[in-house]
Amino acid sequence: MEWNSRADRSPARGRAALVAGVLGLLLAVGGCGASGDASGSGEKAADSTYAPSGERAGAGADADGAASAAEERADGKPAGSKAAPKPGAAATHVIRTATLSVEVKNVARAVAAARGAAEGAGGLVATEETERLDDARETSHLVLRVPQDRYQEVLRELSGSGKLLSRTSDAKDVTDQVVDVDSRIATQRASVARVRELMDRAERISDVVALEGELSSRQSDLESLLAQQSGLKDRTSLATITLDLTPPDAPGDDGREEDTGFLDALGGGWDAFVTVLRWIAVAFGAAFPFLVTGALALLVWRVLRARRAARRAPAAPRPEAEGAPAP
């Protein structure tokens, strides 16, 4: 009997274990599905949190816009200004300058060649000053502006136009300055826009007057920044080359002084003689009125003296009448 009761309880235990296993499997599958849904919703929330504002959808974008507006009202700065990338961060801005001194045989021809080199490269001649030393020689000073990408090419061409006496070049990186000015311009423009918006909503005259003064000050700062930006853009887009063209010290083509001969000495003496005669003629012309006046004064003085002498002379004795008896 005891064995039969044990035999009857063993199938019941097997069925109970089978039912428990099925229930555990169902619970495990349900738990995995719930955890999968929870993890999926969490990933979506994370994506909506870290995705760019342009890729958020629906309510997420609206919530971000409301938060940005609240941030702008709180600190007085435009929404998203902190996360905005700095303009021109990837570009490099360099100011290049060079100074050349070249000795050439024909200054006028060298000036024309330098002008053609600058204009051919897409640049311009900013300054040109030519000074004549004598009848045959002259010197010239030029300031050329050429694009940055043609700077080295033009520099080599100008250096080879004659005998190079001196050459200096300089490159200054102003990338940080350009980025700073661009960022300040963006901030200042937003500031001007905020003041104008406040002016549109102002109702009292005192508020309008105060806002007009503030707007004028901020616009003045903005114009100053724009002028700095324009100057930096001009100096970084065009390189500056200062060129001095001078003739040789002596007129000879080989650069050596020529020997002085008899004809040269004679020519020099004749030039000196003519110069002396010219100065004598100039001096005589300047003194001629005084000489004429002195001569006239001397002549008048002599005439007056002669008359006085004639008046003071004693009268001559008269001869006796004719027919008078002789003594």
Protein Blocks (a to p, Z undefined) as FASTA:
>chain_A
ZZmmmmmmmmmmmmmmmmmmmmmmmmmmmmmmmmmmmmmmmmmmmmmmmpcfklpghjlm
mmmmmmmmmmmmmnopaehklmpccehklpccdddddddddddfblmlmmmmmmmmmmmn
opacfbdcdddfblmbccddddddddfklmmmmmmmmmmnmccfbdcdddddfklmmmmm
mmmmmmmmmmmmmmmmmmmmpmbfklmmmmmmmmmmmmmmmmmmmmmmmmmmmmmmpccd
dddddddfbfbfnlpacdddfklmmmmmmmmmmmmmmmmmmmmmmmmmmmmmmmmmmmmm
mmmmmmmmmmmpccddddddehiacZZ
